[in-house]
């Protein structure tokens, strides 16, 4: 529909998109306008769609653009699944008749204290589940009143809107759906090209041309071949693959940000960039494959593309996955980088602590480092005995303890969000105001083992991982002691490990997968 609801809003959206270094992608912009029109007529809305379709960004940019048009907006975000229902709405102590306010009801009371003319959007960001959404029925219909268990009836503030941001509504009853304005964001509206263009805007112009040509030549056909013929060990979407490839390139290319004004930015030769691109392709699209499928992917790359692939020696049983690009831009076999294992002469080591370096360990260590040094999350998946835990612990042991701490958490089926939140709180100290961080200004890496173990409830949500995602995405959580106070947590990053999903083992929520780069640890090949 080529109608323009308000030209000044379009201009405000355009300027805000450029400021956020995003791409003004037409189907996505159409969603912004639809959301704007929906919020004109409804006070309850649902922004629906798979992770990576741009839901959160859509809400943020619309709010900023409307603020530019003279109506200030701000949001209050919370994840209703990361807490229990009494923690959300408040609980009544039957014996003493004491009332403790919950997080949601506290935020709800705060909307009444807003400045005049300021609009507040309450964003409930998490999977919809019958328990808490039915409690909001009286809010969403024409009564617009929140009724609490102690008999309080709090009307909705005039300048307040309530927004749900789930990825599916399998559990929502028709009563809920009919009361909300729905905006569905499909993953086809935002394919991989705008994601790549947005990343290229931060790079140097000469790199931009090379990388863009490479992606346009290969990426689409490779993804198509991958979807039709190969079996990845975990289902992730197209936008996850492109994001992982770009994160890897970000870690491998020299960073343009750190350069001062006097130094020359090191621009790599096109052939060097092309080899790094092949390496990033192998470890994004090929990262979730087992050995046989990796061989198929290699055949396809050799047959259908003209990329600068390494020369392999078929007698040694090598594949392209056994190679890495060194600093001069040449292909090097991983086995040249494996240190020799010296058995200690004077002591007998414990069997479980022996790690003989082989191609797989050294390679995984390199990949973890490329992403962890940017502060991004890494998730290792693999069968039992592929040394996931040992590799990560070996990597963490290299840190200097004076400026980088590490902690290990193991999840089990009994882990609850409260337990996780208390453990994280015990690792951090107060810094300024409501900001907390690891003691003495250091950084910290938390290694979560068996991240897929927590129990999945009857609505198909894995509650414990919702709070892990909230902590990674919003960098904090709500205090359980003083409801409504948000605790910001800084200088913490995560590394996770889990078994292959399937066969009675749980998968993790797709919105948590999006926060990580995922690598499949294979069993050591015959060569190593």
Secondary structure, DSSP 8 states (H G I E B T S, - for coil): ----S-HHHHHHHHHHHHHTT----HHHHHHHHHHHHHHHH-SEEEEE--TTSSHHHHHHHHHHHHHHTT--EEEEEE-GGGS-HHHHHEEEETTTTEEEE-HHHHHHHHGGGS-TT-EEEEEE-S---HHHHHTTHHHHSTT-EEE-TTS-EEE--TTEEEEE--S--TT--HHHHHHSEEEE--TTSS-HHHHHHHHHTTS-HHHHHHHHHHHHHHHHHHHHHHHHH---SS---HHHHHHHHHHHHHHHS--SSS--SSS------HHHHHHHHHHHHHTTTSTT--HHHHHHHHHHHHHH---------GGGT--GGGEEE-TTS-EEEGGGG-------SSS---GGG-----HHHHHHHHHHHHHHTTT-EEEEEE-TTS-HHHHHHHHHTTS-TTTEEEEEEE--TT--HHHHHHHHHHHEEEEETTEEEEGGG-EEEEEEESTT-S---TTS--HHHHHHHHHHHHSEEE-SSSTT-EEEEESEEEEEEE--SBTTB----HHHHTTEEEEEE----S--
